[in-house]
C-alpha cells in the first residue's frame, strides 16, 4: 500500500475562478474521493477578473506547476489561461464546459456569456447578511435569550468545528447558533423548550478529539489542563452528549473525517425534512 504521506502522492492543483471558487472546490473534493491515496496541494485563485489578476495566477503556475481547473467566463481571460497551460504542458480544464455544451445541444441554442455578477443586493443577499450577523452574535453560547429566533442550533464538543459550520450555514441563509457542550448542566434552560429550531449534536471519535485538543493546547502554550485532552474524559463527554440527544430526539452527527460542507449539507437536509413533517401535520 502506498504511504499517503510520501512525496510522490502530493500534487499541485490550481483552482481559478472569477467568483468565490467554492463550486470548484466542492467538485474537486468530490472527485478526490476516488483517489484516497493522493493529496492535493491546493492553490485557490478567486475573483480573477482583471488581466493583472490573471498575471498573478500565471506567475504562480510557473512557480508551482500542476493541474488547473477553472471557471473563467470572460473569453479573453480563459483563452489566455488555456494557451499558457498548453505552452507549459499543464493539464487545464474548464469545468463548466461539458455542462454548457450539453445544455446548448439540449436547448438547441448557442451559449451566450453573461459576465459573472457581483452579489446582487436582493432579498436573499440581505437574508444571508442577517443570518451571518445572527451566527456571530450567537457563537459559542452567546445571547441565549434569543435562541428561539434560530433555524438551527448546534451543540458540540470542543473541537468539533461548531463555529465554521455555523458560519457556513449562515452563508446559506440559515440563522445558526452554536453552544459548547460541557455537560448537560451547562446548557441554557430555554434550549429544552424550543420547538422551531433544529437542534443537532456534534461529536467526533475520542482519538480524533484527543489529537485536536492536544494540538490546541500546544498552540496556546497551555500546560496542566487536566482531562481536556485525556481520552477517558473525552469518551465520557461523547457518551453524555449522545444520551442527552437521544432523550430529546435531537440528531447527532459524527464530524470525524467530514468536511464542514458535508456536515452542513446533512444538517440542511435534516432541517428540510423537519419542516416537511411540520407542514404535513398542519
DRENPA-3360 file (N, C-alpha, C; in nm, 2 decimals, always signed):
BEGIN
1 = XXXXXXXX = +0.09/-0.12/+0.00/+0.00/+0.00/+0.00/+0.09/+0.12/+0.00 ~ +0.05/+0.22/-0.08/+0.13/+0.34/-0.09/+0.11/+0.42/+0.04 ~ +0.22/+0.49/+0.09/+0.21/+0.57/+0.20/+0.16/+0.71/+0.16 ~ +0.05/+0.75/+0.22/-0.02/+0.87/+0.18/+0.07/+0.99/+0.20 ~ +0.16/+0.98/+0.29/+0.25/+1.10/+0.33/+0.37/+1.10/+0.24 ~ +0.39/+1.01/+0.15/+0.51/+1.01/+0.07/+0.50/+1.12/-0.03 ~ +0.62/+1.18/-0.07/+0.62/+1.29/-0.16/+0.56/+1.27/-0.29 ~ +0.56/+1.14/-0.34/+0.51/+1.11/-0.47/+0.36/+1.12/-0.48;
9 = XXXXXXXX = +0.29/+1.12/-0.36/+0.15/+1.12/-0.36/+0.09/+1.26/-0.35 ~ +0.17/+1.36/-0.34/+0.13/+1.50/-0.34/+0.13/+1.56/-0.48 ~ +0.04/+1.65/-0.51/+0.04/+1.71/-0.64/-0.03/+1.85/-0.63 ~ +0.02/+1.94/-0.71/-0.04/+2.08/-0.71/-0.17/+2.08/-0.79 ~ -0.27/+2.15/-0.74/-0.39/+2.18/-0.81/-0.42/+2.33/-0.79 ~ -0.44/+2.39/-0.91/-0.48/+2.54/-0.91/-0.62/+2.55/-0.95 ~ -0.70/+2.61/-0.86/-0.84/+2.64/-0.89/-0.86/+2.79/-0.92 ~ -0.90/+2.82/-1.04/-0.90/+2.96/-1.09/-1.05/+3.00/-1.12;
17 = XXXXXXXX = -1.10/+3.10/-1.06/-1.24/+3.14/-1.07/-1.25/+3.29/-1.07 ~ -1.36/+3.33/-1.15/-1.39/+3.48/-1.14/-1.49/+3.51/-1.04 ~ -1.53/+3.41/-0.96/-1.61/+3.43/-0.84/-1.54/+3.37/-0.72 ~ -1.61/+3.31/-0.63/-1.55/+3.27/-0.50/-1.47/+3.14/-0.51 ~ -1.50/+3.06/-0.62/-1.43/+2.93/-0.63/-1.49/+2.82/-0.55 ~ -1.59/+2.85/-0.47/-1.65/+2.75/-0.39/-1.70/+2.62/-0.46 ~ -1.76/+2.65/-0.58/-1.81/+2.54/-0.66/-1.70/+2.45/-0.71 ~ -1.59/+2.51/-0.75/-1.47/+2.44/-0.80/-1.42/+2.35/-0.69;
25 = XXXXXXXX = -1.41/+2.40/-0.57/-1.36/+2.33/-0.45/-1.45/+2.21/-0.42 ~ -1.58/+2.23/-0.43/-1.67/+2.12/-0.40/-1.65/+2.01/-0.50 ~ -1.64/+2.04/-0.63/-1.62/+1.94/-0.74/-1.49/+1.87/-0.72 ~ -1.39/+1.94/-0.68/-1.26/+1.87/-0.66/-1.27/+1.78/-0.55 ~ -1.33/+1.82/-0.44/-1.34/+1.73/-0.32/-1.41/+1.61/-0.35 ~ -1.52/+1.62/-0.43/-1.60/+1.50/-0.47/-1.51/+1.41/-0.56 ~ -1.44/+1.46/-0.65/-1.36/+1.38/-0.74/-1.25/+1.31/-0.67 ~ -1.19/+1.38/-0.57/-1.08/+1.32/-0.50/-1.11/+1.20/-0.41;
33 = XXXXXXXX = -1.24/+1.19/-0.39/-1.29/+1.07/-0.31/-1.25/+0.94/-0.38 ~ -1.23/+0.95/-0.51/-1.19/+0.83/-0.59/-1.04/+0.80/-0.58 ~ -0.97/+0.90/-0.52/-0.82/+0.88/-0.52/-0.77/+0.91/-0.37 ~ -0.81/+0.82/-0.28/-0.78/+0.85/-0.14/-0.63/+0.84/-0.10 ~ -0.55/+0.78/-0.19/-0.41/+0.78/-0.16/-0.33/+0.90/-0.21 ~ -0.40/+1.00/-0.26/-0.33/+1.11/-0.32/-0.38/+1.24/-0.25 ~ -0.29/+1.33/-0.23/-0.32/+1.45/-0.15/-0.28/+1.58/-0.23 ~ -0.38/+1.66/-0.26/-0.36/+1.78/-0.34/-0.30/+1.89/-0.26;
41 = XXXXXXXX = -0.20/+1.96/-0.32/-0.15/+2.09/-0.26/-0.23/+2.20/-0.33 ~ -0.33/+2.25/-0.26/-0.44/+2.33/-0.33/-0.40/+2.48/-0.33 ~ -0.42/+2.54/-0.45/-0.40/+2.68/-0.46/-0.53/+2.75/-0.52 ~ -0.59/+2.83/-0.44/-0.71/+2.90/-0.47/-0.68/+3.03/-0.53 ~ -0.73/+3.06/-0.65/-0.72/+3.19/-0.72/-0.86/+3.24/-0.74 ~ -0.91/+3.33/-0.66/-1.05/+3.37/-0.67/-1.07/+3.51/-0.72 ~ -1.19/+3.55/-0.77/-1.22/+3.68/-0.82/-1.12/+3.73/-0.92 ~ -1.08/+3.63/-1.01/-0.98/+3.66/-1.12/-1.06/+3.72/-1.23;
49 = XXXXXXXX = -1.06/+3.86/-1.24/-1.15/+3.92/-1.34/-1.07/+4.02/-1.43 ~ -0.96/+4.08/-1.37/-0.88/+4.18/-1.45/-0.76/+4.11/-1.50 ~ -0.70/+4.16/-1.61/-0.58/+4.10/-1.67/-0.47/+4.09/-1.57 ~ -0.45/+4.19/-1.48/-0.34/+4.19/-1.39/-0.36/+4.08/-1.28 ~ -0.49/+4.05/-1.25/-0.52/+3.94/-1.16/-0.48/+3.80/-1.22 ~ -0.50/+3.79/-1.35/-0.46/+3.67/-1.42/-0.31/+3.66/-1.43 ~ -0.24/+3.78/-1.45/-0.10/+3.78/-1.45/-0.04/+3.71/-1.32 ~ -0.10/+3.74/-1.21/-0.05/+3.68/-1.08/-0.07/+3.53/-1.08;
57 = XXXXXXXX = -0.18/+3.49/-1.14/-0.21/+3.34/-1.15/-0.10/+3.27/-1.23 ~ -0.07/+3.33/-1.35/+0.02/+3.27/-1.44/+0.16/+3.26/-1.38 ~ +0.20/+3.37/-1.30/+0.33/+3.36/-1.23/+0.33/+3.25/-1.13 ~ +0.22/+3.23/-1.06/+0.21/+3.12/-0.96/+0.22/+2.99/-1.03 ~ +0.16/+2.97/-1.15/+0.17/+2.85/-1.22/+0.31/+2.82/-1.27 ~ +0.38/+2.92/-1.30/+0.52/+2.90/-1.34/+0.60/+2.85/-1.22 ~ +0.57/+2.90/-1.10/+0.65/+2.86/-0.98/+0.61/+2.73/-0.93 ~ +0.48/+2.69/-0.94/+0.43/+2.56/-0.88/+0.34/+2.50/-0.98;
65 = XXXXXXXX = +0.39/+2.44/-1.09/+0.30/+2.39/-1.20/+0.22/+2.27/-1.15 ~ +0.11/+2.25/-1.20/+0.02/+2.14/-1.17/-0.11/+2.14/-1.25 ~ -0.20/+2.07/-1.20/-0.33/+2.06/-1.26/-0.41/+2.19/-1.24 ~ -0.48/+2.23/-1.35/-0.55/+2.36/-1.35/-0.70/+2.33/-1.38 ~ -0.79/+2.37/-1.29/-0.93/+2.37/-1.31/-0.98/+2.51/-1.30 ~ -1.06/+2.55/-1.40/-1.10/+2.69/-1.40/-1.25/+2.71/-1.43 ~ -1.31/+2.82/-1.38/-1.44/+2.86/-1.42/-1.43/+3.01/-1.45 ~ -1.37/+3.04/-1.56/-1.35/+3.18/-1.61/-1.45/+3.20/-1.72;
73 = XXXXXXXX = -1.53/+3.30/-1.71/-1.63/+3.33/-1.81/-1.58/+3.42/-1.93 ~ -1.49/+3.52/-1.89/-1.45/+3.62/-2.00/-1.37/+3.54/-2.10 ~ -1.41/+3.55/-2.23/-1.34/+3.47/-2.33/-1.19/+3.50/-2.34 ~ -1.15/+3.63/-2.33/-1.01/+3.67/-2.35/-0.93/+3.61/-2.23 ~ -0.99/+3.61/-2.11/-0.91/+3.56/-2.00/-0.89/+3.41/-2.00 ~ -1.00/+3.34/-2.04/-0.99/+3.19/-2.05/-0.90/+3.15/-2.16 ~ -0.90/+3.22/-2.28/-0.81/+3.18/-2.39/-0.67/+3.20/-2.35 ~ -0.64/+3.31/-2.28/-0.50/+3.33/-2.23/-0.46/+3.23/-2.13;
81 = XXXXXXXX = -0.54/+3.19/-2.04/-0.51/+3.09/-1.94/-0.49/+2.95/-2.01 ~ -0.58/+2.92/-2.09/-0.56/+2.78/-2.16/-0.44/+2.78/-2.25 ~ -0.41/+2.89/-2.32/-0.30/+2.89/-2.41/-0.17/+2.88/-2.32 ~ -0.16/+2.95/-2.21/-0.05/+2.94/-2.12/-0.03/+2.79/-2.08 ~ -0.13/+2.73/-2.04/-0.12/+2.59/-1.99/-0.08/+2.50/-2.10 ~ -0.12/+2.52/-2.23/-0.08/+2.44/-2.34/+0.07/+2.46/-2.36 ~ +0.12/+2.58/-2.35/+0.26/+2.61/-2.37/+0.35/+2.55/-2.27 ~ +0.29/+2.54/-2.15/+0.37/+2.49/-2.03/+0.35/+2.34/-2.02;
89 = XXXXXXXX = +0.26/+2.28/-2.10/+0.23/+2.14/-2.08/+0.15/+2.10/-1.96 ~ +0.07/+2.19/-1.91/-0.01/+2.17/-1.79/-0.15/+2.13/-1.83 ~ -0.21/+2.02/-1.76/-0.35/+1.99/-1.79/-0.44/+2.10/-1.74 ~ -0.53/+2.14/-1.82/-0.62/+2.25/-1.79/-0.76/+2.22/-1.84 ~ -0.86/+2.24/-1.75/-1.00/+2.21/-1.78/-1.09/+2.32/-1.73 ~ -1.18/+2.36/-1.82/-1.29/+2.45/-1.78/-1.40/+2.36/-1.74 ~ -1.43/+2.36/-1.61/-1.52/+2.26/-1.55/-1.67/+2.28/-1.60 ~ -1.70/+2.40/-1.64/-1.84/+2.42/-1.69/-1.86/+2.38/-1.83;
97 = XXXXXXXX = -1.75/+2.36/-1.91/-1.76/+2.33/-2.05/-1.86/+2.21/-2.08 ~ -1.84/+2.10/-2.02/-1.93/+1.98/-2.06/-2.08/+2.02/-2.03 ~ -2.11/+2.08/-1.92/-2.24/+2.12/-1.89/-2.30/+2.22/-1.99 ~ -2.22/+2.32/-2.02/-2.26/+2.42/-2.12/-2.29/+2.36/-2.25 ~ -2.20/+2.27/-2.30/-2.22/+2.20/-2.42/-2.35/+2.12/-2.42 ~ -2.37/+2.05/-2.31/-2.49/+1.96/-2.31/-2.62/+2.05/-2.31 ~ -2.62/+2.16/-2.23/-2.73/+2.25/-2.23/-2.76/+2.31/-2.37 ~ -2.65/+2.35/-2.44/-2.66/+2.41/-2.57/-2.72/+2.31/-2.67;
105 = XXXXXXXX = -2.68/+2.18/-2.66/-2.74/+2.08/-2.75/-2.89/+2.05/-2.72 ~ -2.91/+2.04/-2.59/-3.05/+2.01/-2.54/-3.15/+2.12/-2.57 ~ -3.10/+2.24/-2.55/-3.19/+2.36/-2.57/-3.19/+2.41/-2.72 ~ -3.10/+2.34/-2.80/-3.09/+2.38/-2.94/-3.06/+2.53/-2.96 ~ -2.97/+2.58/-2.89/-2.93/+2.72/-2.90/-2.78/+2.73/-2.86 ~ -2.72/+2.84/-2.90/-2.58/+2.87/-2.87/-2.57/+2.94/-2.74 ~ -2.47/+2.90/-2.66/-2.45/+2.97/-2.53/-2.42/+3.12/-2.55 ~ -2.46/+3.19/-2.45/-2.43/+3.34/-2.46/-2.37/+3.37/-2.32;
113 = XXXXXXXX = -2.25/+3.43/-2.32/-2.18/+3.46/-2.20/-2.25/+3.58/-2.13 ~ -2.28/+3.55/-2.00/-2.32/+3.66/-1.91/-2.21/+3.67/-1.80 ~ -2.14/+3.79/-1.80/-2.03/+3.80/-1.71/-2.08/+3.78/-1.56 ~ -2.00/+3.70/-1.49/-2.03/+3.67/-1.35/-2.05/+3.80/-1.27 ~ -2.17/+3.81/-1.22/-2.21/+3.93/-1.15/-2.15/+3.94/-1.01 ~ -2.14/+4.05/-0.95/-2.11/+4.07/-0.81/-2.24/+4.04/-0.74 ~ -2.23/+4.01/-0.61/-2.36/+3.97/-0.54/-2.47/+4.07/-0.56 ~ -2.58/+4.03/-0.59/-2.70/+4.12/-0.61/-2.75/+4.16/-0.47;
121 = XXXXXXXX = -2.79/+4.28/-0.46/-2.84/+4.33/-0.33/-2.99/+4.31/-0.33 ~ -3.03/+4.18/-0.33/-3.17/+4.14/-0.33/-3.21/+4.09/-0.19 ~ -3.33/+4.03/-0.18/-3.38/+3.98/-0.05/-3.29/+3.87/+0.00 ~ -3.24/+3.78/-0.09/-3.16/+3.67/-0.05/-3.03/+3.72/+0.01 ~ -2.97/+3.82/-0.05/-2.84/+3.87/-0.01/-2.86/+3.93/+0.14 ~ -2.96/+4.01/+0.16/-2.98/+4.06/+0.29/-3.02/+3.96/+0.39 ~ -3.09/+3.85/+0.35/-3.12/+3.74/+0.44/-2.99/+3.67/+0.49 ~ -2.90/+3.66/+0.39/-2.77/+3.60/+0.43/-2.69/+3.69/+0.53;
129 = XXXXXXXX = -2.70/+3.82/+0.50/-2.63/+3.91/+0.59/-2.68/+3.90/+0.73 ~ -2.82/+3.90/+0.74/-2.88/+3.88/+0.87/-2.84/+3.75/+0.94 ~ -2.84/+3.65/+0.86/-2.80/+3.52/+0.92/-2.66/+3.52/+0.97 ~ -2.57/+3.58/+0.89/-2.43/+3.59/+0.94/-2.42/+3.67/+1.07 ~ -2.49/+3.78/+1.08/-2.49/+3.86/+1.20/-2.54/+3.78/+1.32 ~ -2.65/+3.70/+1.29/-2.70/+3.62/+1.40/-2.60/+3.51/+1.44 ~ -2.53/+3.45/+1.35/-2.43/+3.35/+1.38/-2.32/+3.40/+1.46 ~ -2.27/+3.52/+1.43/-2.16/+3.58/+1.50/-2.21/+3.62/+1.64;
137 = XXXXXXXX = -2.33/+3.67/+1.66/-2.39/+3.71/+1.79/-2.42/+3.59/+1.88 ~ -2.43/+3.47/+1.82/-2.47/+3.35/+1.89/-2.36/+3.24/+1.88 ~ -2.24/+3.29/+1.87/-2.13/+3.19/+1.86/-2.09/+3.15/+2.00 ~ -2.06/+3.03/+2.02/-2.00/+2.98/+2.15/-2.09/+3.01/+2.27 ~ -2.22/+2.99/+2.25/-2.31/+3.01/+2.36/-2.35/+3.15/+2.40 ~ -2.33/+3.24/+2.32/-2.36/+3.38/+2.35/-2.51/+3.41/+2.32 ~ -2.57/+3.50/+2.39/-2.70/+3.56/+2.37/-2.81/+3.45/+2.36 ~ -2.81/+3.37/+2.46/-2.90/+3.25/+2.46/-3.05/+3.29/+2.47;
145 = XXXXXXXX = -3.08/+3.42/+2.51/-3.22/+3.46/+2.53/-3.29/+3.47/+2.39 ~ -3.21/+3.48/+2.28/-3.28/+3.48/+2.15/-3.25/+3.36/+2.07 ~ -3.23/+3.25/+2.14/-3.22/+3.12/+2.06/-3.34/+3.08/+1.99 ~ -3.46/+3.13/+2.03/-3.59/+3.10/+1.97/-3.59/+3.15/+1.82 ~ -3.51/+3.25/+1.79/-3.50/+3.30/+1.65/-3.42/+3.22/+1.56 ~ -3.35/+3.12/+1.61/-3.26/+3.04/+1.53/-3.34/+2.94/+1.44 ~ -3.28/+2.91/+1.32/-3.33/+2.80/+1.24/-3.26/+2.67/+1.29 ~ -3.13/+2.68/+1.33/-3.05/+2.57/+1.36/-2.97/+2.60/+1.49;
153 = XXXXXXXX = -2.96/+2.50/+1.58/-2.87/+2.52/+1.70/-2.78/+2.40/+1.70 ~ -2.65/+2.42/+1.71/-2.55/+2.32/+1.72/-2.50/+2.31/+1.86 ~ -2.51/+2.19/+1.91/-2.45/+2.16/+2.05/-2.33/+2.07/+2.02 ~ -2.21/+2.12/+2.05/-2.09/+2.04/+2.01/-1.99/+2.04/+2.11 ~ -1.92/+1.93/+2.11/-1.80/+1.91/+2.20/-1.69/+2.01/+2.15 ~ -1.60/+2.04/+2.23/-1.49/+2.12/+2.19/-1.41/+2.06/+2.08 ~ -1.38/+2.14/+1.97/-1.30/+2.09/+1.85/-1.38/+2.01/+1.76 ~ -1.51/+2.04/+1.75/-1.60/+1.97/+1.65/-1.65/+2.06/+1.54;
161 = XXXXXXXX = -1.57/+2.17/+1.52/-1.60/+2.27/+1.41/-1.73/+2.33/+1.42 ~ -1.77/+2.37/+1.55/-1.90/+2.43/+1.56/-1.91/+2.57/+1.49 ~ -1.81/+2.65/+1.51/-1.81/+2.79/+1.45/-1.80/+2.78/+1.30 ~ -1.71/+2.71/+1.24/-1.70/+2.71/+1.09/-1.83/+2.66/+1.03 ~ -1.89/+2.56/+1.10/-2.02/+2.50/+1.05/-2.13/+2.60/+1.06 ~ -2.13/+2.68/+1.17/-2.24/+2.78/+1.18/-2.22/+2.89/+1.08 ~ -2.10/+2.93/+1.05/-2.08/+3.04/+0.95/-2.11/+2.99/+0.81 ~ -2.08/+2.86/+0.78/-2.11/+2.81/+0.65/-2.26/+2.81/+0.63;
169 = XXXXXXXX = -2.34/+2.76/+0.74/-2.48/+2.75/+0.73/-2.54/+2.89/+0.72 ~ -2.48/+2.99/+0.79/-2.53/+3.13/+0.78/-2.51/+3.18/+0.64 ~ -2.40/+3.14/+0.57/-2.38/+3.18/+0.43/-2.49/+3.13/+0.34 ~ -2.55/+3.02/+0.38/-2.66/+2.96/+0.30/-2.79/+3.02/+0.34 ~ -2.79/+3.12/+0.44/-2.91/+3.19/+0.48/-2.98/+3.13/+0.60 ~ -2.92/+3.04/+0.67/-2.98/+2.98/+0.79/-2.93/+3.05/+0.92 ~ -3.02/+3.10/+1.00/-2.97/+3.15/+1.13/-2.93/+3.04/+1.22 ~ -2.80/+3.04/+1.26/-2.74/+2.93/+1.33/-2.67/+2.98/+1.45;
177 = XXXXXXXX = -2.70/+2.91/+1.56/-2.64/+2.94/+1.69/-2.56/+2.81/+1.73 ~ -2.45/+2.83/+1.80/-2.38/+2.71/+1.85/-2.34/+2.72/+2.00 ~ -2.35/+2.61/+2.06/-2.34/+2.61/+2.21/-2.24/+2.50/+2.24 ~ -2.13/+2.53/+2.32/-2.04/+2.43/+2.36/-2.10/+2.34/+2.46 ~ -2.07/+2.21/+2.45/-2.12/+2.11/+2.55/-2.02/+2.08/+2.65 ~ -2.05/+2.12/+2.77/-1.96/+2.09/+2.89/-2.04/+2.03/+2.99 ~ -2.12/+1.93/+2.95/-2.21/+1.86/+3.05/-2.35/+1.93/+3.03 ~ -2.45/+1.85/+3.05/-2.59/+1.89/+3.03/-2.63/+2.01/+3.13;
185 = XXXXXXXX = -2.57/+2.01/+3.25/-2.60/+2.11/+3.34/-2.55/+2.25/+3.29 ~ -2.46/+2.26/+3.20/-2.41/+2.39/+3.15/-2.50/+2.44/+3.03 ~ -2.60/+2.37/+2.99/-2.68/+2.42/+2.87/-2.79/+2.51/+2.92 ~ -2.82/+2.61/+2.85/-2.93/+2.71/+2.89/-3.06/+2.64/+2.90 ~ -3.14/+2.67/+3.00/-3.27/+2.60/+3.02/-3.37/+2.62/+2.91 ~ -3.37/+2.74/+2.84/-3.46/+2.76/+2.74/-3.44/+2.67/+2.62 ~ -3.32/+2.61/+2.61/-3.30/+2.52/+2.49/-3.39/+2.40/+2.49 ~ -3.44/+2.36/+2.61/-3.52/+2.24/+2.61/-3.67/+2.27/+2.59;
193 = XXXXXXXX = -3.70/+2.40/+2.57/-3.84/+2.44/+2.55/-3.86/+2.48/+2.40 ~ -3.76/+2.48/+2.33/-3.77/+2.53/+2.19/-3.83/+2.43/+2.10 ~ -3.92/+2.47/+2.01/-3.98/+2.39/+1.91/-3.94/+2.42/+1.77 ~ -3.91/+2.55/+1.73/-3.88/+2.59/+1.60/-3.75/+2.54/+1.55 ~ -3.64/+2.56/+1.62/-3.51/+2.53/+1.56/-3.48/+2.38/+1.55 ~ -3.40/+2.34/+1.46/-3.34/+2.21/+1.45/-3.22/+2.21/+1.54 ~ -3.22/+2.12/+1.64/-3.11/+2.11/+1.73/-3.03/+1.98/+1.70 ~ -2.90/+2.00/+1.68/-2.81/+1.89/+1.63/-2.69/+1.88/+1.73;
201 = XXXXXXXX = -2.66/+1.76/+1.77/-2.53/+1.74/+1.84/-2.42/+1.70/+1.75 ~ -2.30/+1.76/+1.78/-2.18/+1.73/+1.70/-2.08/+1.66/+1.79 ~ -2.04/+1.54/+1.74/-1.94/+1.47/+1.81/-1.83/+1.42/+1.72 ~ -1.72/+1.36/+1.77/-1.62/+1.30/+1.69/-1.56/+1.19/+1.77 ~ -1.47/+1.11/+1.70/-1.41/+1.00/+1.78/-1.32/+1.05/+1.89 ~ -1.31/+0.97/+1.99/-1.22/+1.00/+2.10/-1.08/+1.03/+2.06 ~ -1.03/+0.95/+1.97/-0.89/+0.96/+1.92/-0.88/+1.09/+1.85 ~ -0.97/+1.12/+1.76/-0.96/+1.25/+1.69/-0.97/+1.37/+1.78;
209 = XXXXXXXX = -1.06/+1.37/+1.87/-1.07/+1.49/+1.96/-0.95/+1.50/+2.05 ~ -0.90/+1.39/+2.09/-0.78/+1.40/+2.18/-0.66/+1.46/+2.10 ~ -0.64/+1.42/+1.98/-0.53/+1.48/+1.90/-0.55/+1.63/+1.87 ~ -0.68/+1.66/+1.84/-0.70/+1.80/+1.81/-0.69/+1.89/+1.93 ~ -0.73/+1.84/+2.05/-0.72/+1.92/+2.17/-0.57/+1.93/+2.22 ~ -0.50/+1.82/+2.20/-0.35/+1.83/+2.23/-0.28/+1.94/+2.15 ~ -0.32/+1.94/+2.02/-0.26/+2.04/+1.93/-0.30/+2.18/+1.97 ~ -0.42/+2.19/+2.01/-0.47/+2.32/+2.06/-0.40/+2.37/+2.18;
217 = XXXXXXXX = -0.38/+2.28/+2.27/-0.30/+2.31/+2.40/-0.16/+2.35/+2.36 ~ -0.10/+2.28/+2.27/+0.04/+2.31/+2.23/+0.04/+2.45/+2.16 ~ -0.06/+2.48/+2.08/-0.06/+2.61/+2.01/-0.07/+2.73/+2.11 ~ -0.15/+2.71/+2.21/-0.16/+2.83/+2.30/-0.07/+2.82/+2.42 ~ +0.01/+2.72/+2.42/+0.11/+2.70/+2.53/+0.05/+2.67/+2.66 ~ -0.06/+2.61/+2.66/-0.13/+2.57/+2.79/-0.07/+2.44/+2.84 ~ -0.05/+2.44/+2.97/+0.00/+2.32/+3.04/-0.08/+2.29/+3.16 ~ -0.09/+2.17/+3.20/-0.16/+2.13/+3.32/-0.31/+2.14/+3.32;
225 = XXXXXXXX = -0.37/+2.15/+3.20/-0.51/+2.15/+3.18/-0.56/+2.00/+3.19 ~ -0.61/+1.96/+3.30/-0.64/+1.82/+3.32/-0.77/+1.78/+3.25 ~ -0.77/+1.66/+3.20/-0.88/+1.60/+3.13/-0.92/+1.65/+3.00 ~ -0.88/+1.77/+2.96/-0.93/+1.83/+2.84/-0.89/+1.74/+2.72 ~ -0.77/+1.69/+2.71/-0.73/+1.61/+2.60/-0.71/+1.46/+2.64 ~ -0.76/+1.42/+2.76/-0.75/+1.29/+2.81/-0.86/+1.20/+2.75 ~ -0.82/+1.09/+2.69/-0.92/+1.01/+2.62/-1.04/+0.96/+2.70 ~ -1.01/+0.92/+2.82/-1.12/+0.87/+2.91/-1.22/+0.98/+2.93;
233 = XXXXXXXX = -1.18/+1.10/+2.96/-1.27/+1.21/+2.98/-1.35/+1.24/+2.86 ~ -1.28/+1.24/+2.74/-1.34/+1.27/+2.62/-1.45/+1.17/+2.59 ~ -1.42/+1.04/+2.61/-1.52/+0.94/+2.58/-1.64/+0.96/+2.67 ~ -1.62/+1.00/+2.79/-1.74/+1.03/+2.88/-1.82/+1.14/+2.82 ~ -1.75/+1.25/+2.77/-1.82/+1.36/+2.71/-1.91/+1.32/+2.59 ~ -1.85/+1.24/+2.50/-1.92/+1.19/+2.38/-2.04/+1.11/+2.42 ~ -2.03/+1.02/+2.52/-2.14/+0.94/+2.57/-2.25/+1.02/+2.63 ~ -2.21/+1.12/+2.71/-2.31/+1.21/+2.77/-2.39/+1.29/+2.67;
241 = XXXXXXXX = -2.32/+1.34/+2.57/-2.39/+1.42/+2.47/-2.49/+1.33/+2.39 ~ -2.44/+1.22/+2.35/-2.53/+1.12/+2.27/-2.65/+1.08/+2.35 ~ -2.64/+1.06/+2.48/-2.75/+1.02/+2.56/-2.85/+1.14/+2.58 ~ -2.79/+1.26/+2.59/-2.88/+1.38/+2.60/-2.96/+1.39/+2.47 ~ -2.90/+1.38/+2.36/-2.96/+1.40/+2.23/-3.07/+1.29/+2.21 ~ -3.04/+1.17/+2.25/-3.13/+1.06/+2.24/-3.26/+1.09/+2.32 ~ -3.24/+1.14/+2.44/-3.35/+1.17/+2.53/-3.45/+1.27/+2.47 ~ -3.39/+1.37/+2.40/-3.47/+1.48/+2.34/-3.50/+1.46/+2.20;
249 = XXXXXXXX = -3.46/+1.35/+2.13/-3.49/+1.33/+1.99/-3.41/+1.42/+1.90 ~ -3.29/+1.47/+1.94/-3.21/+1.55/+1.86/-3.11/+1.46/+1.78 ~ -3.09/+1.48/+1.66/-3.00/+1.41/+1.58/-2.85/+1.44/+1.62 ~ -2.77/+1.34/+1.59/-2.62/+1.36/+1.62/-2.54/+1.33/+1.50 ~ -2.44/+1.41/+1.47/-2.36/+1.39/+1.36/-2.21/+1.37/+1.41 ~ -2.15/+1.26/+1.36/-2.01/+1.24/+1.39/-1.93/+1.31/+1.28 ~ -1.86/+1.42/+1.32/-1.79/+1.50/+1.22/-1.65/+1.45/+1.18 ~ -1.61/+1.33/+1.24/-1.48/+1.28/+1.21/-1.47/+1.26/+1.06;
257 = XXXXXXXX = -1.36/+1.31/+1.00/-1.33/+1.29/+0.86/-1.44/+1.36/+0.77 ~ -1.52/+1.44/+0.82/-1.62/+1.51/+0.74/-1.58/+1.66/+0.72 ~ -1.58/+1.71/+0.59/-1.56/+1.85/+0.57/-1.68/+1.93/+0.63 ~ -1.66/+2.05/+0.66/-1.76/+2.14/+0.71/-1.88/+2.14/+0.61 ~ -1.85/+2.15/+0.48/-1.95/+2.15/+0.38/-2.04/+2.03/+0.38 ~ -1.98/+1.91/+0.41/-2.06/+1.79/+0.41/-2.15/+1.79/+0.54 ~ -2.09/+1.83/+0.65/-2.17/+1.83/+0.77/-2.29/+1.93/+0.75 ~ -2.26/+2.05/+0.70/-2.37/+2.15/+0.67/-2.48/+2.09/+0.58;
265 = XXXXXXXX = -2.44/+2.02/+0.48/-2.53/+1.96/+0.39/-2.63/+1.86/+0.46 ~ -2.57/+1.78/+0.55/-2.65/+1.69/+0.62/-2.75/+1.76/+0.71 ~ -2.70/+1.87/+0.77/-2.79/+1.95/+0.86/-2.90/+2.01/+0.78 ~ -2.87/+2.07/+0.67/-2.98/+2.13/+0.59/-3.08/+2.03/+0.54 ~ -3.04/+1.91/+0.51/-3.13/+1.80/+0.47/-3.22/+1.77/+0.59 ~ -3.16/+1.76/+0.71/-3.24/+1.74/+0.83/-3.34/+1.85/+0.86 ~ -3.30/+1.97/+0.84/-3.39/+2.08/+0.86/-3.51/+2.08/+0.76 ~ -3.48/+2.05/+0.64/-3.58/+2.04/+0.54/-3.68/+1.93/+0.57;
273 = XXXXXXXX = -3.63/+1.82/+0.61/-3.72/+1.71/+0.65/-3.80/+1.74/+0.77 ~ -3.75/+1.81/+0.87/-3.82/+1.86/+0.98/-3.94/+1.95/+0.94 ~ -3.91/+2.05/+0.86/-4.01/+2.14/+0.81/-4.12/+2.07/+0.73 ~ -4.08/+1.97/+0.65/-4.18/+1.90/+0.57/-4.27/+1.82/+0.67 ~ -4.22/+1.76/+0.77/-4.30/+1.69/+0.87/-4.40/+1.78/+0.93 ~ -4.35/+1.90/+0.97/-4.44/+2.00/+1.04/-4.55/+2.05/+0.94 ~ -4.52/+2.06/+0.81/-4.62/+2.11/+0.72/-4.73/+2.00/+0.70 ~ -4.68/+1.87/+0.70/-4.78/+1.76/+0.69/-4.87/+1.75/+0.81;
281 = XX = -4.82/+1.79/+0.93/-4.91/+1.78/+1.05/-5.01/+1.89/+1.06 ~ -4.99/+1.99/+0.98/-5.09/+2.11/+0.99/-5.22/+2.07/+0.92;
% end
